[in-house]
Amino acid sequence: MSKKTNNQLIVSLATRELEVYHMLAKGMKTSEIAKALSLKANTISTIKKMIFKKLGISSIFELYKLANK
């Protein structure tokens, strides 16, 4: 099985995950994203965990690095 590139991993995110990913990459906090999307902060935290899992990362710093490649 071939390893997916960063771009392939990002494109494979669900629509809402991709939206949250871009907001996180801009430096928005969970509470700010929740307010902007009219969702609960816990929902955003869950989406964030799924993004981290799908991208194989474990920190917001890694997300920033990935977003700026």
C-alpha positions as CSV (number, residue, x, y, z in Angstrom):
1,M,0.0,0.0,0.0
2,S,1.4,3.4,-1.0
3,K,1.7,6.1,1.6
4,K,-0.6,9.1,0.9
5,T,0.9,12.5,0.5
6,N,-0.1,15.4,2.8
7,N,-2.3,16.9,0.1
8,Q,-4.1,13.6,-0.4
9,L,-4.7,13.3,3.3
10,I,-6.1,16.8,3.6
11,V,-8.3,16.4,0.6
12,S,-9.7,13.1,2.1
13,L,-11.1,15.0,5.1
14,A,-14.9,15.4,5.2
15,T,-16.3,18.8,4.3
16,R,-16.8,19.9,7.9
17,E,-13.4,18.5,8.9
18,L,-11.8,20.5,6.1
19,E,-13.6,23.6,7.2
20,V,-12.4,23.2,10.8
21,Y,-8.9,22.3,9.6
22,H,-8.6,25.6,7.7
23,M,-9.9,27.6,10.7
24,L,-7.4,25.8,13.0
25,A,-4.6,26.5,10.5
26,K,-5.5,30.2,10.7
27,G,-4.9,30.0,14.4
28,M,-8.5,30.1,15.5
29,K,-9.4,28.7,19.0
30,T,-11.9,25.9,19.5
31,S,-14.4,28.4,21.0
32,E,-14.0,30.8,18.1
33,I,-14.6,28.1,15.6
34,A,-17.6,26.8,17.5
35,K,-19.2,30.3,17.5
36,A,-18.4,30.9,13.8
37,L,-20.0,27.6,12.8
38,S,-22.9,27.7,15.4
39,L,-21.7,24.5,17.0
40,K,-20.7,23.5,20.5
41,A,-17.1,23.6,21.6
42,N,-17.2,19.8,22.4
43,T,-18.3,19.2,18.8
44,I,-15.3,21.1,17.5
45,S,-13.0,19.2,19.8
46,T,-14.3,15.9,18.5
47,I,-13.9,17.1,14.9
48,K,-10.4,18.2,15.8
49,K,-9.5,14.8,17.2
50,M,-10.8,13.1,14.0
51,I,-8.7,15.5,11.9
52,F,-5.6,14.7,13.9
53,K,-6.3,10.9,13.6
54,K,-6.8,11.1,9.8
55,L,-3.7,13.2,9.2
56,G,-1.6,11.2,11.6
57,I,-0.7,14.1,13.8
58,S,-0.8,14.7,17.5
59,S,-0.6,18.4,18.0
60,I,-1.7,21.8,16.7
61,F,1.9,22.6,16.0
62,E,2.1,19.6,13.6
63,L,-1.1,20.9,12.0
64,Y,0.5,24.3,11.4
65,K,3.5,22.7,9.9
66,L,1.3,20.6,7.6
67,A,-0.8,23.6,6.6
68,N,2.3,25.7,5.7
69,K,3.9,23.1,3.4
